[in-house]
Amino acid sequence: MASNDKQTDQSTDESTDESRAVTEAALFEAFGGVRGMVETTVPGLVFVAIYTVNHDLHISAIVALALSLLMGVARLARKDTLKHAFSGVFGVAFGAVFAMMSGNAKNFYLPGMLYTLGLAVAYCVSAAAGFPLLGLILGPIFKENLSWRRRNPGRRVAYTKASWAWGIILLAKSAILFPLYWWGNATQLGWVKVALGIPPFLLSVYLTWIFLAKAPPPIDVIAEMEARDEAERAAKEAGEPEIRDLGADAVGVAEAATRQAPPGR
Protein backbone atom coordinates (compact mmCIF):
# COMPACT_ATOMS: atom_id res chain seq x y z
CA MET A 1 0.00 0.00 0.00
CA ALA A 2 2.79 2.40 0.88
CA SER A 3 4.44 1.73 -2.46
CA ASN A 4 1.20 2.44 -4.30
CA ASP A 5 0.73 5.66 -2.33
CA LYS A 6 4.25 6.77 -3.23
CA GLN A 7 3.66 6.03 -6.89
CA THR A 8 0.39 7.96 -6.79
CA ASP A 9 2.07 10.93 -5.09
CA GLN A 10 4.91 10.82 -7.61
CA SER A 11 2.52 10.76 -10.58
CA THR A 12 0.55 13.65 -9.04
CA ASP A 13 3.73 15.69 -8.59
CA GLU A 14 4.79 14.96 -12.16
CA SER A 15 1.36 15.99 -13.42
CA THR A 16 1.54 19.21 -11.39
CA ASP A 17 5.03 19.99 -12.66
CA GLU A 18 3.91 19.35 -16.23
CA SER A 19 0.87 21.60 -15.76
CA ARG A 20 3.05 24.39 -14.40
CA ALA A 21 5.50 24.02 -17.28
CA VAL A 22 2.68 24.19 -19.80
CA THR A 23 1.25 27.25 -18.04
CA GLU A 24 4.62 28.99 -18.04
CA ALA A 25 5.15 28.27 -21.74
CA ALA A 26 1.66 29.54 -22.60
CA LEU A 27 2.20 32.77 -20.69
CA PHE A 28 5.49 33.40 -22.45
CA GLU A 29 3.84 32.73 -25.79
CA ALA A 30 0.89 35.00 -25.04
CA PHE A 31 2.85 37.97 -23.72
CA GLY A 32 6.06 37.72 -25.72
CA GLY A 33 8.38 36.56 -22.96
CA VAL A 34 11.50 38.40 -21.86
CA ARG A 35 12.17 39.67 -25.37
CA GLY A 36 8.68 41.14 -25.52
CA MET A 37 9.28 43.02 -22.28
CA VAL A 38 12.57 44.39 -23.59
CA GLU A 39 11.04 45.48 -26.88
CA THR A 40 8.23 47.22 -25.03
CA THR A 41 10.54 49.07 -22.66
CA VAL A 42 13.65 49.97 -24.67
CA PRO A 43 12.10 52.45 -27.18
CA GLY A 44 10.60 54.48 -24.33
CA LEU A 45 13.91 54.36 -22.47
CA VAL A 46 15.78 55.59 -25.55
CA PHE A 47 13.26 58.38 -26.09
CA VAL A 48 13.44 59.73 -22.55
CA ALA A 49 17.25 59.35 -22.41
CA ILE A 50 17.79 61.36 -25.61
CA TYR A 51 15.15 63.91 -24.68
CA THR A 52 16.70 64.37 -21.23
CA VAL A 53 20.04 65.20 -22.86
CA ASN A 54 19.09 67.47 -25.78
CA HIS A 55 15.34 68.20 -25.36
CA ASP A 56 14.88 67.60 -29.08
CA LEU A 57 11.46 66.01 -29.50
CA HIS A 58 11.82 65.07 -33.16
CA ILE A 59 15.21 63.37 -32.85
CA SER A 60 14.11 61.48 -29.74
CA ALA A 61 10.92 60.24 -31.41
CA ILE A 62 12.62 59.28 -34.68
CA VAL A 63 15.40 57.32 -32.94
CA ALA A 64 12.90 55.49 -30.73
CA LEU A 65 10.76 54.62 -33.74
CA ALA A 66 13.75 53.48 -35.79
CA LEU A 67 14.90 51.23 -32.95
CA SER A 68 11.42 49.74 -32.62
CA LEU A 69 11.33 49.06 -36.36
CA LEU A 70 14.71 47.32 -36.22
CA MET A 71 13.50 45.05 -33.42
CA GLY A 72 10.35 44.26 -35.39
CA VAL A 73 12.39 43.39 -38.48
CA ALA A 74 14.65 41.19 -36.36
CA ARG A 75 11.59 39.27 -35.16
CA LEU A 76 10.40 38.81 -38.72
CA ALA A 77 13.83 37.61 -39.76
CA ARG A 78 13.56 34.93 -37.08
CA LYS A 79 10.09 34.04 -38.43
CA ASP A 80 8.44 35.10 -35.21
CA THR A 81 4.72 35.83 -34.98
CA LEU A 82 3.49 39.06 -36.57
CA LYS A 83 1.70 39.94 -33.34
CA HIS A 84 4.92 40.21 -31.37
CA ALA A 85 6.81 41.74 -34.28
CA PHE A 86 4.46 44.67 -34.88
CA SER A 87 2.65 45.30 -31.60
CA GLY A 88 5.53 47.33 -30.19
CA VAL A 89 6.18 49.08 -33.50
CA PHE A 90 2.61 50.35 -33.79
CA GLY A 91 2.61 51.59 -30.20
CA VAL A 92 5.84 53.53 -30.65
CA ALA A 93 4.74 54.84 -34.05
CA PHE A 94 1.48 56.24 -32.67
CA GLY A 95 3.32 57.87 -29.80
CA ALA A 96 6.03 59.34 -32.02
CA VAL A 97 3.59 60.77 -34.56
CA PHE A 98 1.27 62.13 -31.86
CA ALA A 99 4.14 63.79 -30.01
CA MET A 100 5.63 65.40 -33.14
CA MET A 101 2.25 66.63 -34.40
CA SER A 102 1.31 68.13 -31.03
CA GLY A 103 4.78 69.41 -30.18
CA ASN A 104 4.41 67.97 -26.67
CA ALA A 105 6.94 65.32 -25.66
CA LYS A 106 4.56 63.93 -23.02
CA ASN A 107 2.22 62.83 -25.81
CA PHE A 108 4.79 60.23 -26.85
CA TYR A 109 3.55 58.20 -23.88
CA LEU A 110 -0.16 59.04 -24.08
CA PRO A 111 -1.29 56.31 -26.56
CA GLY A 112 0.38 53.62 -24.46
CA MET A 113 -1.14 55.05 -21.28
CA LEU A 114 -4.62 55.09 -22.80
CA TYR A 115 -4.15 51.52 -24.01
CA THR A 116 -3.09 50.43 -20.53
CA LEU A 117 -6.10 52.14 -18.94
CA GLY A 118 -8.50 50.63 -21.47
CA LEU A 119 -6.99 47.18 -20.94
CA ALA A 120 -7.33 47.56 -17.17
CA VAL A 121 -11.01 48.43 -17.49
CA ALA A 122 -11.55 45.51 -19.90
CA TYR A 123 -9.94 43.06 -17.48
CA CYS A 124 -12.06 44.26 -14.56
CA VAL A 125 -15.34 44.48 -16.45
CA SER A 126 -14.90 41.07 -18.08
CA ALA A 127 -14.04 39.48 -14.73
CA ALA A 128 -17.07 41.06 -13.08
CA ALA A 129 -19.27 39.85 -15.95
CA GLY A 130 -18.09 36.26 -15.52
CA PHE A 131 -16.34 36.19 -18.90
CA PRO A 132 -12.71 36.93 -17.94
CA LEU A 133 -10.62 38.41 -20.69
CA LEU A 134 -7.59 36.34 -19.77
CA GLY A 135 -9.54 33.18 -20.53
CA LEU A 136 -10.20 34.48 -24.04
CA ILE A 137 -6.50 35.24 -24.49
CA LEU A 138 -5.06 32.03 -23.07
CA GLY A 139 -7.83 29.56 -23.92
CA PRO A 140 -6.73 29.02 -27.55
CA ILE A 141 -3.09 28.75 -26.47
CA PHE A 142 -3.97 25.97 -24.02
CA LYS A 143 -6.14 24.39 -26.77
CA GLU A 144 -9.13 24.55 -24.43
CA ASN A 145 -10.88 27.41 -26.26
CA LEU A 146 -13.99 28.24 -24.18
CA SER A 147 -14.34 24.87 -22.46
CA TRP A 148 -13.29 26.52 -19.19
CA ARG A 149 -16.59 28.42 -19.02
CA ARG A 150 -18.93 25.45 -18.49
CA ARG A 151 -16.90 22.26 -18.34
CA ASN A 152 -14.00 23.35 -16.13
CA PRO A 153 -15.24 25.72 -13.39
CA GLY A 154 -11.93 25.60 -11.53
CA ARG A 155 -10.15 27.18 -14.47
CA ARG A 156 -12.91 29.74 -14.86
CA VAL A 157 -12.29 30.83 -11.27
CA ALA A 158 -8.55 30.99 -11.93
CA TYR A 159 -9.02 33.09 -15.07
CA THR A 160 -11.35 35.40 -13.18
CA LYS A 161 -8.85 35.92 -10.35
CA ALA A 162 -6.03 36.48 -12.83
CA SER A 163 -8.09 39.00 -14.80
CA TRP A 164 -8.87 40.90 -11.60
CA ALA A 165 -5.15 40.90 -10.78
CA TRP A 166 -4.22 42.31 -14.19
CA GLY A 167 -6.97 44.91 -14.02
CA ILE A 168 -6.10 46.16 -10.54
CA ILE A 169 -2.35 46.28 -11.22
CA LEU A 170 -2.82 48.18 -14.48
CA LEU A 171 -5.28 50.57 -12.82
CA ALA A 172 -2.68 51.26 -10.13
CA LYS A 173 -0.10 51.93 -12.83
CA SER A 174 -2.46 54.34 -14.57
CA ALA A 175 -3.19 56.09 -11.27
CA ILE A 176 0.52 56.91 -11.01
CA LEU A 177 1.14 57.92 -14.64
CA PHE A 178 -1.84 60.12 -15.47
CA PRO A 179 -1.22 62.69 -12.68
CA LEU A 180 2.35 62.97 -13.97
CA TYR A 181 1.02 63.49 -17.49
CA TRP A 182 -1.21 66.32 -16.30
CA TRP A 183 1.08 68.03 -13.80
CA GLY A 184 4.60 66.70 -14.36
CA ASN A 185 7.09 67.30 -17.16
CA ALA A 186 8.03 64.97 -20.00
CA THR A 187 11.28 63.84 -18.37
CA GLN A 188 9.62 62.89 -15.09
CA LEU A 189 6.82 61.08 -16.90
CA GLY A 190 9.27 59.23 -19.15
CA TRP A 191 11.52 57.90 -16.40
CA VAL A 192 8.60 56.85 -14.20
CA LYS A 193 6.93 55.12 -17.13
CA VAL A 194 10.12 53.22 -17.93
CA ALA A 195 10.45 52.23 -14.27
CA LEU A 196 6.85 50.99 -14.27
CA GLY A 197 7.24 49.05 -17.52
CA ILE A 198 8.49 45.64 -16.42
CA PRO A 199 7.73 45.19 -12.66
CA PRO A 200 3.90 45.40 -12.91
CA PHE A 201 3.99 43.11 -15.93
CA LEU A 202 6.10 40.53 -14.10
CA LEU A 203 3.84 40.71 -11.07
CA SER A 204 0.74 40.18 -13.23
CA VAL A 205 2.30 37.23 -15.05
CA TYR A 206 3.48 35.69 -11.78
CA LEU A 207 0.02 35.93 -10.21
CA THR A 208 -1.52 34.45 -13.35
CA TRP A 209 0.94 31.58 -13.21
CA ILE A 210 0.10 30.96 -9.53
CA PHE A 211 -3.66 30.93 -10.14
CA LEU A 212 -3.48 28.68 -13.20
CA ALA A 213 -0.89 26.31 -11.75
CA LYS A 214 -3.27 25.56 -8.88
CA ALA A 215 -6.28 25.19 -11.19
CA PRO A 216 -7.39 21.92 -12.84
CA PRO A 217 -5.59 21.11 -16.11
CA PRO A 218 -7.13 22.45 -19.31
CA ILE A 219 -9.49 20.32 -21.37
CA ASP A 220 -7.86 19.86 -24.76
CA VAL A 221 -10.91 20.32 -26.99
CA ILE A 222 -8.75 20.08 -30.10
CA ALA A 223 -7.61 16.58 -29.10
CA GLU A 224 -11.21 15.69 -28.28
CA MET A 225 -12.40 16.72 -31.73
CA GLU A 226 -9.57 14.82 -33.39
CA ALA A 227 -10.33 11.72 -31.31
CA ARG A 228 -14.04 11.99 -32.18
CA ASP A 229 -13.27 12.27 -35.87
CA GLU A 230 -10.90 9.32 -35.65
CA ALA A 231 -13.53 7.25 -33.84
CA GLU A 232 -16.13 8.09 -36.49
CA ARG A 233 -13.72 7.09 -39.25
CA ALA A 234 -12.89 3.86 -37.47
CA ALA A 235 -16.58 3.08 -37.01
CA LYS A 236 -17.28 3.65 -40.68
CA GLU A 237 -14.34 1.52 -41.74
CA ALA A 238 -15.40 -1.25 -39.37
CA GLY A 239 -19.01 -1.01 -40.53
CA GLU A 240 -18.35 -1.40 -44.28
CA PRO A 241 -16.88 -4.96 -44.12
CA GLU A 242 -19.72 -5.98 -41.83
CA ILE A 243 -22.26 -4.78 -44.38
CA ARG A 244 -20.47 -6.65 -47.18
CA ASP A 245 -20.30 -9.83 -45.07
CA LEU A 246 -24.00 -9.65 -44.25
CA GLY A 247 -24.79 -9.34 -47.94
CA ALA A 248 -22.64 -12.36 -48.79
CA ASP A 249 -24.25 -14.39 -46.02
CA ALA A 250 -27.72 -13.51 -47.31
CA VAL A 251 -26.81 -14.70 -50.80
CA GLY A 252 -25.38 -17.94 -49.40
CA VAL A 253 -28.54 -18.64 -47.38
CA ALA A 254 -30.72 -18.04 -50.43
CA GLU A 255 -28.65 -20.44 -52.54
CA ALA A 256 -28.77 -23.13 -49.86
CA ALA A 257 -32.54 -22.77 -49.56
CA THR A 258 -32.90 -23.14 -53.31
CA ARG A 259 -30.83 -26.32 -53.37
CA GLN A 260 -32.74 -27.85 -50.49
CA ALA A 261 -36.22 -27.03 -51.85
CA PRO A 262 -38.27 -30.09 -53.08
CA PRO A 263 -38.40 -30.55 -56.90
CA GLY A 264 -41.40 -29.06 -58.64
CA ARG A 265 -41.73 -26.12 -56.36
C-alpha positions in Angstrom: 0.0 0.0 0.0 2.8 2.4 0.9 4.4 1.7 -2.5 1.2 2.4 -4.3 0.7 5.7 -2.3 4.3 6.8 -3.2 3.7 6.0 -6.9 0.4 8.0 -6.8 2.1 10.9 -5.1 4.9 10.8 -7.6 2.5 10.8 -10.6 0.5 13.6 -9.0 3.7 15.7 -8.6 4.8 15.0 -12.2 1.4 16.0 -13.4 1.5 19.2 -11.4 5.0 20.0 -12.7 3.9 19.4 -16.2 0.9 21.6 -15.8 3.1 24.4 -14.4 5.5 24.0 -17.3 2.7 24.2 -19.8 1.2 27.3 -18.0 4.6 29.0 -18.0 5.1 28.3 -21.7 1.7 29.5 -22.6 2.2 32.8 -20.7 5.5 33.4 -22.4 3.8 32.7 -25.8 0.9 35.0 -25.0 2.9 38.0 -23.7 6.1 37.7 -25.7 8.4 36.6 -23.0 11.5 38.4 -21.9 12.2 39.7 -25.4 8.7 41.1 -25.5 9.3 43.0 -22.3 12.6 44.4 -23.6 11.0 45.5 -26.9 8.2 47.2 -25.0 10.5 49.1 -22.7 13.7 50.0 -24.7 12.1 52.5 -27.2 10.6 54.5 -24.3 13.9 54.4 -22.5 15.8 55.6 -25.5 13.3 58.4 -26.1 13.4 59.7 -22.6 17.2 59.3 -22.4 17.8 61.4 -25.6 15.1 63.9 -24.7 16.7 64.4 -21.2 20.0 65.2 -22.9 19.1 67.5 -25.8 15.3 68.2 -25.4 14.9 67.6 -29.1 11.5 66.0 -29.5 11.8 65.1 -33.2 15.2 63.4 -32.8 14.1 61.5 -29.7 10.9 60.2 -31.4 12.6 59.3 -34.7 15.4 57.3 -32.9 12.9 55.5 -30.7 10.8 54.6 -33.7 13.7 53.5 -35.8 14.9 51.2 -32.9 11.4 49.7 -32.6 11.3 49.1 -36.4 14.7 47.3 -36.2 13.5 45.0 -33.4 10.3 44.3 -35.4 12.4 43.4 -38.5 14.6 41.2 -36.4 11.6 39.3 -35.2 10.4 38.8 -38.7 13.8 37.6 -39.8 13.6 34.9 -37.1 10.1 34.0 -38.4 8.4 35.1 -35.2 4.7 35.8 -35.0 3.5 39.1 -36.6 1.7 39.9 -33.3 4.9 40.2 -31.4 6.8 41.7 -34.3 4.5 44.7 -34.9 2.6 45.3 -31.6 5.5 47.3 -30.2 6.2 49.1 -33.5 2.6 50.3 -33.8 2.6 51.6 -30.2 5.8 53.5 -30.6 4.7 54.8 -34.1 1.5 56.2 -32.7 3.3 57.9 -29.8 6.0 59.3 -32.0 3.6 60.8 -34.6 1.3 62.1 -31.9 4.1 63.8 -30.0 5.6 65.4 -33.1 2.3 66.6 -34.4 1.3 68.1 -31.0 4.8 69.4 -30.2 4.4 68.0 -26.7 6.9 65.3 -25.7 4.6 63.9 -23.0 2.2 62.8 -25.8 4.8 60.2 -26.9 3.5 58.2 -23.9 -0.2 59.0 -24.1 -1.3 56.3 -26.6 0.4 53.6 -24.5 -1.1 55.0 -21.3 -4.6 55.1 -22.8 -4.2 51.5 -24.0 -3.1 50.4 -20.5 -6.1 52.1 -18.9 -8.5 50.6 -21.5 -7.0 47.2 -20.9 -7.3 47.6 -17.2 -11.0 48.4 -17.5 -11.5 45.5 -19.9 -9.9 43.1 -17.5 -12.1 44.3 -14.6 -15.3 44.5 -16.5 -14.9 41.1 -18.1 -14.0 39.5 -14.7 -17.1 41.1 -13.1 -19.3 39.8 -15.9 -18.1 36.3 -15.5 -16.3 36.2 -18.9 -12.7 36.9 -17.9 -10.6 38.4 -20.7 -7.6 36.3 -19.8 -9.5 33.2 -20.5 -10.2 34.5 -24.0 -6.5 35.2 -24.5 -5.1 32.0 -23.1 -7.8 29.6 -23.9 -6.7 29.0 -27.5 -3.1 28.8 -26.5 -4.0 26.0 -24.0 -6.1 24.4 -26.8 -9.1 24.5 -24.4 -10.9 27.4 -26.3 -14.0 28.2 -24.2 -14.3 24.9 -22.5 -13.3 26.5 -19.2 -16.6 28.4 -19.0 -18.9 25.4 -18.5 -16.9 22.3 -18.3 -14.0 23.3 -16.1 -15.2 25.7 -13.4 -11.9 25.6 -11.5 -10.1 27.2 -14.5 -12.9 29.7 -14.9 -12.3 30.8 -11.3 -8.5 31.0 -11.9 -9.0 33.1 -15.1 -11.4 35.4 -13.2 -8.9 35.9 -10.3 -6.0 36.5 -12.8 -8.1 39.0 -14.8 -8.9 40.9 -11.6 -5.1 40.9 -10.8 -4.2 42.3 -14.2 -7.0 44.9 -14.0 -6.1 46.2 -10.5 -2.3 46.3 -11.2 -2.8 48.2 -14.5 -5.3 50.6 -12.8 -2.7 51.3 -10.1 -0.1 51.9 -12.8 -2.5 54.3 -14.6 -3.2 56.1 -11.3 0.5 56.9 -11.0 1.1 57.9 -14.6 -1.8 60.1 -15.5 -1.2 62.7 -12.7 2.4 63.0 -14.0 1.0 63.5 -17.5 -1.2 66.3 -16.3 1.1 68.0 -13.8 4.6 66.7 -14.4 7.1 67.3 -17.2 8.0 65.0 -20.0 11.3 63.8 -18.4 9.6 62.9 -15.1 6.8 61.1 -16.9 9.3 59.2 -19.1 11.5 57.9 -16.4 8.6 56.9 -14.2 6.9 55.1 -17.1 10.1 53.2 -17.9 10.5 52.2 -14.3 6.8 51.0 -14.3 7.2 49.1 -17.5 8.5 45.6 -16.4 7.7 45.2 -12.7 3.9 45.4 -12.9 4.0 43.1 -15.9 6.1 40.5 -14.1 3.8 40.7 -11.1 0.7 40.2 -13.2 2.3 37.2 -15.1 3.5 35.7 -11.8 0.0 35.9 -10.2 -1.5 34.5 -13.3 0.9 31.6 -13.2 0.1 31.0 -9.5 -3.7 30.9 -10.1 -3.5 28.7 -13.2 -0.9 26.3 -11.7 -3.3 25.6 -8.9 -6.3 25.2 -11.2 -7.4 21.9 -12.8 -5.6 21.1 -16.1 -7.1 22.4 -19.3 -9.5 20.3 -21.4 -7.9 19.9 -24.8 -10.9 20.3 -27.0 -8.8 20.1 -30.1 -7.6 16.6 -29.1 -11.2 15.7 -28.3 -12.4 16.7 -31.7 -9.6 14.8 -33.4 -10.3 11.7 -31.3 -14.0 12.0 -32.2 -13.3 12.3 -35.9 -10.9 9.3 -35.6 -13.5 7.2 -33.8 -16.1 8.1 -36.5 -13.7 7.1 -39.2 -12.9 3.9 -37.5 -16.6 3.1 -37.0 -17.3 3.7 -40.7 -14.3 1.5 -41.7 -15.4 -1.2 -39.4 -19.0 -1.0 -40.5 -18.3 -1.4 -44.3 -16.9 -5.0 -44.1 -19.7 -6.0 -41.8 -22.3 -4.8 -44.4 -20.5 -6.6 -47.2 -20.3 -9.8 -45.1 -24.0 -9.6 -44.3 -24.8 -9.3 -47.9 -22.6 -12.4 -48.8 -24.3 -14.4 -46.0 -27.7 -13.5 -47.3 -26.8 -14.7 -50.8 -25.4 -17.9 -49.4 -28.5 -18.6 -47.4 -30.7 -18.0 -50.4 -28.7 -20.4 -52.5 -28.8 -23.1 -49.9 -32.5 -22.8 -49.6 -32.9 -23.1 -53.3 -30.8 -26.3 -53.4 -32.7 -27.8 -50.5 -36.2 -27.0 -51.9 -38.3 -30.1 -53.1 -38.4 -30.6 -56.9 -41.4 -29.1 -58.6 -41.7 -26.1 -56.4 
